[in-house]
Amino acid sequence: MSRFLWILLSVTAVMHVPVALGVAELARRLGARSPGLVGTAWALLGLALFVGRARAGMPDRRRHGAIVRLVDLPYFVHWCAAVWTLVTTVIAVPVTLVVEGALGHGLHVPMAVFLAAYLSGLVVSAYGVLVRRRWFRVVEREVHVSGLPAAFDGLRVAHLSDLHVGTLTPRAWGLRWSHAANALAPDVAVVTGDMVTSGADYHDDVADVVGALRAPHGVYASMGNHDYFGDEGPLVERLTARGVRVLRNAGVALERGGAQLWLAAIDDTWTRRDDIDLALAGRPEGATTILLAHDPQRFDQAADAGAALVLSGHTHGGQVAVPFAARSLNPARLGYPYSLGFYRRGRSTLYVHPGLGTTGPPIRLGAAPEVTLLVLRAGERPARQSASGAETHSRRASGTSDR
């Protein structure tokens, strides 16, 4: 974590260079005597506050709500605006210089570009941090599962992932997600990992949220990498006490109408606890398999092992994505070929959940938090249905609340 913090600090320092220039230009326009000093001081303050915010989340400790509202969230608006400023100025400054050169203007530093980038970044980031991440949508999708017994046709699976319950994602939000899932009358409810951000301070809150799910065939959870950023033992114990079955390289046979379905989960891949063979070892012969795997990178191996449907999360859909093109234009695509939505490999299907909480900067833009209901259908996917799945129902639900 120490090495990781130094990397983040170095990146944050670079991000604050164009911010310093933008604030200096604003100070000049407001008549400050030493605008350069004002810009430098603002950047140094932003860098100093970053250290405190980062350390407070490693591990995630409970903090007073006033500090979260008045310090943490405003700071992250600024930090995300700094990212926006860096990206936009890297593109806009060369373009501006070329255009002005063509018009015969002398070579100069286009300070107005830095100012416009930072101010626009503050507006966009305030929306993403303070407004957009609070809204979640409820989506119902049909998914055709190869080999699904006729008795399980129409099985309703509520899928939640990446709750990241903690200081910046309070218990009240999580309970709204659980209640929204319950309102869909699922037969099975699953949570595919990263239930907590880090540490153990919020294990009881996580257990309250996941334990609030209701489904006649049971509530099941798999572990994610963040669930091991601390002692995972108390988390598993609290979930189990609330009736949640935490599957760690294990499975359970669901029975319906005389048929069986194997629901299994692998453990965390980042800490090398995952074992697909062990998770599938106990399945009845010929049983169709649904596998919970927090990290979608294991989809290929799961498909080769015979999993008909794999449910994952982990990527958050990038958290920030281009609206209406989130599946293909999001930063998670840089490291994950399976980053969001449905994918097919042979007779196997993968669904990558966009997540509900956030990690790192608490922002959502273009990648909406989602409570998903998957309605399983027997038979092969119809030729007319795209790999993104058939969305049959979608509605928005507010996740806003006072902390």
Buried (B, 14 or more C-beta within 10 A) or exposed (E): EEEEBEEBEEBBBEBBBBBBBBBBBBBBEEEBEEBBEBBBBBBEEBBEBBEEBBEBBBBBBEBEEEEBEEBBBBBBBBBBBBBBBBBBBEEBBEEBBEEBEEEEEEEEEBBEBBBBBBBBBBEBBBBBBBEBBBBBBBBBBBBBBBBBBEBBBEBBBBBBBBBBBBBBBBBBBBBBBBBBBBEBEBBBBBBBBBBBBBBBBBBBBBBBBBBBBBBEBBBBBBBBBBBBBBEBEEBBEBBBEBEBBBBBBBBBEBEBEEBBBBBBBBBBBBEEBBBBEBBBEEBEEEBBBBBBBBBBBBBBBBBEBBBBBBBBBBBBBBBBBBEEEBBEBBBBBEEBEBBBBBBEBEBBBBBBBBBBBBBBBBBBBBBBBBBBBBBBBBEEBEEEBEEEBBEEEEEEBEBEEEB
